[in-house]
């Protein structure tokens, strides 16, 4: 028995030593910040486009702060993580990072000093980025304006505040390596897969996560959460009443809206705004890949879509009234609110993107969770700055929680032919109270804070 326990102890020591060896990463020597003239202008311009694909400004710029200077609070189930300064400032940014250090951060999720990065920085996707594209990204970031800004310390409990713990997370969930093309697919499909799965890191928002914050295996692109919004499924489980096609995906990603699917809102507005830098060929490649993930609609779904098309012509110019609507019922009260506050735009003749979507087409109303519908009703769609844009007022200051719940119940029954969301009232209260941060953006993607959202009940 003594020999047994000695063996167990030796095994534990060996395993611990192996983990320490795996977790330890050496520091990479600092460099003198490179001069702009050391980078080719074409490489910088390529890096600018790639940074837009990666949506780098979204996380590494605090609202009202300097671009890429970090400090944005990123809420997670485990605590708050503050984004890093990725300007070329020598003291607080990445000015002393060599290209090798930058590439290691992208490929392995390790800082120049050897510390592991939290997966809030999606290195599990960025590992797929090619050496050539990392070189261009490095050139772009190292030629930005250097900003001296030291973000706040992360607010994480023990032991998650210890960086070496992240090595265990990587051991469980991280697969390192550049993208490998699928020989069975076309060049366009592979380009789309590279952009979506790699730098675009679409799965970081559009895939559900497990208890340890990793993307769930077997649920890739099945829908997730981002900044207080539900990121809809990008696979066959999509809730869109009219199935997405290559052409509708292309148009939506290119212009930020599509007549069958409405206007990009929340974090997606910033994504579509940033994709404006990409050539049509890349947008088409992304659409090709995503359309393949969604697949052809089943006969049942195709029939439902055709039925939805028929309803659009039948109900044009009038609002459907559910059979259950009786005087004084929640549905009837919701219908009255709809007529007073919504019908002018959503039943009007003004086409999208400046007119409201017909709710028969709304993925938000057809979805299994009410969060996006709540966000839109409370906070609306703010106006973009300096140009014409879609706009919708927020009703947080005008409608009580009960009234919002009645309105949403009416929309569900009248347009999606589904029962009201059972948890809508509680989520409305939580959203209004600011229990969690909801990003509010117009179609140009520039964040606007939700104002005037105090409780009305």
C-alpha positions in Angstrom: 0.0 0.0 0.0 2.9 2.3 0.8 4.4 1.7 -2.6 1.0 2.5 -4.2 0.8 6.0 -2.5 4.4 6.7 -3.4 3.5 5.9 -7.0 0.5 8.2 -6.8 2.6 11.0 -5.4 5.2 10.5 -8.1 2.5 10.6 -10.8 1.1 13.8 -9.3 4.5 15.4 -9.2 5.3 14.4 -12.8 1.9 15.7 -14.0 2.4 18.9 -12.1 5.9 19.3 -13.6 4.5 18.6 -17.0 1.7 21.2 -16.6 4.2 23.8 -15.4 6.4 23.1 -18.4 3.4 23.5 -20.7 2.1 26.6 -19.0 5.5 28.5 -18.9 6.2 30.7 -21.9 9.4 32.7 -22.2 9.4 36.5 -22.6 10.4 37.8 -26.0 12.9 40.6 -25.8 11.6 44.1 -26.3 12.5 46.2 -29.3 12.8 49.9 -30.0 9.5 51.1 -31.4 9.8 50.8 -35.2 9.5 53.9 -37.4 6.6 54.3 -39.8 9.0 54.4 -42.8 10.1 50.9 -42.0 6.7 49.6 -43.2 5.5 49.4 -46.8 2.4 51.6 -47.4 0.6 48.8 -49.3 1.2 46.5 -46.3 -0.2 49.1 -43.9 -3.3 49.5 -46.1 -3.8 45.7 -46.2 -3.5 45.6 -42.4 -6.2 48.3 -42.2 -8.7 46.1 -44.1 -7.8 43.1 -42.0 -8.2 45.1 -38.8 -11.7 45.9 -39.9 -12.4 42.2 -40.5 -11.3 41.5 -37.0 -13.4 44.4 -35.7 -10.4 45.4 -33.6 -11.7 48.8 -32.7 -14.8 47.3 -31.1 -13.0 45.8 -28.2 -9.8 47.9 -28.0 -11.4 51.3 -28.0 -13.4 52.6 -25.0 -16.4 54.8 -26.0 -15.1 58.4 -26.0 -11.5 57.2 -25.8 -8.7 57.1 -28.3 -8.7 54.4 -31.0 -7.0 51.1 -30.0 -6.0 52.5 -26.6 -7.9 49.9 -24.7 -9.8 50.2 -21.4 -13.2 48.9 -22.6 -14.9 46.9 -19.9 -15.8 43.4 -21.2 -18.3 41.7 -18.9 -18.0 37.9 -18.6 -19.7 35.4 -16.3 -16.4 35.3 -14.4 -15.8 39.0 -13.9 -14.8 42.1 -15.9 -11.8 42.1 -18.3 -10.5 45.3 -19.6 -9.2 45.4 -23.2 -5.5 46.1 -23.7 -3.8 49.1 -25.3 -2.7 48.0 -28.8 -1.3 51.3 -30.0 2.5 51.6 -30.5 3.0 53.4 -27.2 6.3 52.1 -25.7 5.2 52.2 -22.0 1.5 51.1 -22.1 0.9 49.7 -25.5 2.7 47.3 -27.9 5.4 49.6 -29.1 8.2 47.3 -27.8 6.6 44.2 -29.3 8.5 42.6 -32.1 6.6 41.0 -35.0 7.4 37.6 -33.5 5.8 38.7 -30.2 2.7 40.0 -32.0 2.4 36.7 -34.0 2.7 34.6 -30.9 -0.1 36.6 -29.3 -2.3 35.9 -32.3 -1.3 32.3 -32.7 -1.0 31.2 -29.1 -2.7 33.8 -26.9 0.5 34.7 -25.1 1.8 38.3 -24.3 5.3 39.4 -25.1 6.2 39.0 -21.4 5.1 35.3 -21.5 1.7 35.8 -19.7 -1.3 34.0 -21.1 -4.1 36.1 -22.5 -7.7 35.6 -21.5 -9.9 34.1 -24.3 -11.9 37.3 -24.3 -9.2 38.0 -26.8 -10.3 35.4 -29.4 -6.9 33.8 -30.0 -8.8 30.5 -30.5 -9.9 32.0 -33.8 -6.9 34.3 -34.5 -4.6 31.2 -34.4 -6.0 30.5 -38.0 -4.6 33.8 -39.4 -1.8 33.4 -41.9 1.7 34.7 -41.3 1.3 37.1 -44.2 -1.9 38.6 -42.7 -0.3 38.9 -39.3 2.5 40.8 -40.8 0.1 43.3 -42.4 -1.9 43.6 -39.1 1.4 44.3 -37.3 2.4 47.0 -39.8 -1.0 48.7 -39.4 -1.1 48.7 -35.6 2.5 49.8 -35.3 1.8 52.8 -37.5 -1.2 54.1 -35.5 -1.0 57.1 -33.2 0.7 56.1 -30.0 -1.5 56.7 -27.0 -0.3 56.5 -23.4 -3.1 54.7 -21.6 -2.9 52.0 -19.0 -6.3 50.2 -18.7 -7.6 49.2 -15.3 -6.7 45.9 -13.8 -9.0 43.0 -14.6 -11.7 42.3 -11.9 -11.5 38.5 -11.6 -11.8 36.3 -8.5 -9.0 33.9 -7.3 -7.8 31.7 -9.0 -8.9 33.2 -12.3 -6.8 36.2 -11.7 -3.7 34.0 -12.0 -2.7 33.8 -15.6 -1.1 30.4 -15.5 -4.6 28.9 -14.9 -5.3 29.8 -18.5 -2.9 27.2 -19.6 -5.4 24.6 -18.3 -8.1 26.2 -20.3 -6.0 26.0 -23.4 -5.1 22.4 -22.7 -8.9 21.6 -22.7 -10.2 23.8 -25.5 -7.5 25.4 -27.6 -6.4 24.0 -31.0 -3.4 25.9 -32.3 -2.6 26.2 -35.9 -3.1 28.2 -39.1 -6.1 27.6 -41.4 -5.9 24.6 -43.7 -7.9 24.7 -46.9 -10.6 22.0 -47.6 -9.6 20.5 -50.9 -13.2 19.3 -51.4 -14.4 22.9 -51.5 -14.1 25.8 -53.9 -11.5 28.6 -53.5 -14.3 31.0 -52.7 -15.7 28.8 -50.0 -12.2 28.4 -48.4 -11.7 32.2 -48.5 -15.0 32.6 -46.7 -14.2 30.0 -44.2 -10.8 31.6 -43.5 -12.4 35.0 -42.9 -15.4 33.7 -40.8 -13.5 31.2 -38.7 -10.3 33.2 -38.4 -9.9 36.9 -38.2 -13.7 37.5 -38.4 -14.2 35.2 -35.3 -17.9 35.0 -36.0 -18.3 32.0 -33.8 -17.1 34.0 -30.8 -20.5 35.6 -30.7 -22.6 33.3 -32.7 -21.8 30.0 -30.9 -23.1 29.2 -27.4 -20.5 28.7 -24.6 -20.0 26.1 -21.9 -19.6 26.6 -18.2 -15.9 27.4 -18.6 -16.5 30.0 -21.3 -15.4 27.9 -24.3 -17.5 27.5 -27.4 -19.6 24.4 -27.2 -18.5 21.5 -29.3 -21.2 20.3 -31.7 -23.0 23.7 -31.6 -20.8 25.7 -33.9 -22.6 28.9 -35.1 -25.8 27.8 -33.3 -26.3 31.2 -31.7 -24.7 32.9 -28.8 -24.6 36.2 -26.9 -22.8 39.5 -27.4 -23.0 42.7 -25.4 -26.5 42.1 -24.1 -27.8 40.9 -27.5 -28.6 37.4 -28.8 -26.3 36.6 -31.7 -28.6 34.6 -34.0 -27.7 31.1 -35.3 -25.8 31.1 -38.5 -26.5 27.4 -39.2 -29.5 25.3 -40.1 -31.2 26.3 -36.8 -31.6 30.0 -37.9 -34.9 31.5 -36.7 -35.2 33.7 -39.8 -38.8 33.3 -41.2 -37.3 33.6 -44.8 -34.2 31.4 -45.1 -31.0 33.2 -45.8 -29.4 32.8 -49.2 -26.0 33.7 -50.6 -27.6 36.8 -52.2 -29.4 38.0 -49.1 -26.3 37.4 -46.9 -24.2 39.3 -49.4 -26.6 42.3 -49.4 -27.0 42.4 -45.6 -23.2 42.3 -45.0 -22.5 44.8 -47.8 -25.1 47.4 -46.9 -26.2 46.6 -43.3 -29.8 45.6 -44.1 -31.9 43.4 -46.4 -35.6 43.6 -47.1 -36.2 40.1 -45.9 -34.2 40.4 -42.7 -34.2 44.0 -41.6 -31.4 46.4 -40.4 -28.3 45.4 -38.5 -28.5 46.5 -34.8 -26.5 46.2 -31.7 -22.9 44.8 -32.1 -23.8 43.6 -35.6 -24.2 47.2 -36.8 -20.5 47.7 -36.1 -19.6 44.5 -37.8 -21.4 45.4 -41.1 -19.9 48.9 -40.9 -16.4 47.6 -40.6 -16.9 45.1 -43.4 -17.4 48.1 -45.7 -13.6 48.1 -46.3 -13.7 44.6 -47.8 -14.0 44.1 -51.6 -17.1 42.5 -53.0 -15.2 39.3 -53.6 -14.5 38.8 -49.9 -18.1 39.6 -48.9 -19.3 37.1 -51.5 -16.9 34.5 -50.1 -18.2 35.0 -46.6 -21.8 34.7 -47.9 -20.9 31.5 -49.8 -19.4 29.9 -46.6 -22.3 30.9 -44.3 -24.9 29.8 -46.8 -23.3 26.4 -46.9 -23.4 26.2 -43.1 -27.1 27.1 -43.1 -27.8 24.5 -45.9 -30.8 24.2 -48.0 -34.1 24.8 -46.1 -36.1 21.7 -45.3 -39.4 21.3 -47.3 -41.3 22.3 -44.1 -39.2 25.5 -43.7 -39.5 26.3 -47.4 -43.3 25.9 -47.1 -43.4 28.1 -44.0 -41.4 30.8 -45.9 -43.8 30.6 -48.8 -46.7 31.0 -46.4 -45.0 34.1 -44.9 -44.7 35.6 -48.3 -48.4 35.1 -48.9 -49.2 36.8 -45.6 -47.2 39.8 -46.6 -49.5 40.5 -49.6 -52.7 39.6 -47.7 -51.9 41.8 -44.7 -50.4 44.7 -46.6 -51.9 47.9 -45.3 -53.5 46.3 -42.3 -52.4 44.8 -39.0 -53.3 41.1 -38.3 -55.4 40.6 -35.1 -54.9 37.3 -33.3 -58.0 35.2 -32.8 -57.4 35.3 -29.1 -57.6 39.1 -29.0 -60.5 40.0 -26.8 -61.2 43.4 -25.1 -58.9 43.9 -22.2 -56.6 40.9 -22.9 -52.8 41.4 -23.0 -53.0 40.8 -26.8 -55.6 43.4 -27.2 -53.7 45.9 -25.1 -50.5 45.1 -27.0 -52.3 45.6 -30.3 -53.5 49.1 -29.1 -49.9 50.0 -28.3 -48.7 48.7 -31.6 -51.3 50.8 -33.5 -50.3 53.9 -31.5 -46.5 53.6 -31.4 -45.4 51.2 -34.2 -47.9 50.8 -37.1 -47.0 54.2 -38.7 -43.5 52.9 -39.6 -44.0 49.1 -39.7 -47.3 49.1 -41.6 -46.4 52.1 -43.7 -45.5 52.4 -47.3 -41.9 53.6 -46.8 -39.5 50.8 -47.9 -36.5 49.6 -45.9 -34.1 50.6 -44.7 -35.9 53.8 -43.7 -39.2 52.1 -43.1 -39.8 49.5 -40.5 -39.7 45.8 -41.2 -42.9 43.8 -41.6 -42.8 41.7 -38.4 -43.8 38.6 -40.4 -40.1 38.7 -41.6 -38.5 39.4 -38.2 -36.0 36.9 -36.8 -36.2 38.9 -33.6 -40.0 38.2 -33.2 -39.6 34.6 -34.3 -36.6 33.9 -31.9 -36.9 31.7 -28.9 -35.5 34.5 -26.6 -37.1 38.0 -26.2 -33.8 39.9 -25.5 -33.3 41.5 -28.8 -36.9 42.5 -29.1 -36.7 44.1 -25.6 -33.5 46.0 -26.5 -35.0 47.4 -29.7 -38.3 48.5 -28.0 -36.5 50.1 -25.0 -33.5 51.7 -26.8 -34.5 51.9 -30.5 -32.1 52.5 -33.3 -30.3 55.8 -32.9 -29.5 58.0 -35.8 -26.1 57.8 -37.5 -24.0 61.0 -37.5 -23.8 63.2 -40.6 -25.8 61.1 -43.0 -29.2 59.6 -43.7 -29.8 56.4 -41.8 -32.5 54.1 -40.4 -33.8 55.4 -37.1 -36.3 54.2 -34.5 -37.1 55.9 -31.2 -36.6 54.1 -27.9 -39.7 53.7 -25.7 -38.0 53.1 -22.4 -39.2 56.5 -21.0 -42.8 56.0 -22.4 -43.8 52.4 -21.8 -44.0 50.5 -18.5 -42.6 47.0 -18.2 -46.2 45.7 -18.4 -46.9 47.7 -21.6 -43.6 46.4 -23.2 -44.6 42.9 -22.3 -48.1 43.3 -23.8 -46.6 44.7 -27.0 -44.2 41.9 -27.4 -46.9 39.3 -26.6 -49.0 40.8 -29.3 -46.2 40.8 -31.9 -45.4 37.2 -31.1 -48.9 36.0 -31.6 -50.0 38.2 -34.4 -46.8 37.9 -36.6 -45.0 34.7 -35.5 -48.0 32.7 -34.5 -46.2 31.8 -31.3 -47.2 32.3 -27.6 -45.7 35.2 -25.7 -42.3 34.7 -24.2 -42.8 33.5 -20.6 -39.8 35.2 -19.3 -40.2 38.6 -21.1 -41.4 40.6 -18.1 -38.4 39.6 -15.9 -36.0 40.3 -18.7 -37.6 43.7 -19.4 -37.0 44.7 -15.8 -33.4 43.4 -15.8 -32.6 45.2 -19.1 -34.2 48.5 -18.0 -32.3 48.4 -14.7 -28.9 48.1 -16.3 -28.3 44.7 -14.7 -26.0 44.0 -17.7 -24.6 46.3 -20.3 -26.4 46.5 -23.6 -24.5 48.2 -26.5 -26.7 50.4 -28.5 -25.5 51.3 -32.0 -27.0 53.0 -35.1 -26.4 51.5 -38.5 -23.0 53.2 -38.8 -21.9 51.1 -35.8 -20.8 54.0 -33.5 -21.9 53.1 -30.0 -24.6 55.2 -28.3 -25.2 54.7 -24.6 -28.8 53.9 -23.7 -30.3 57.0 -22.0 -33.3 57.6 -19.9 -33.9 53.9 -19.1 -35.0 54.2 -15.4 -37.8 51.9 -14.2 -41.3 53.1 -15.1 -43.3 50.7 -12.9 
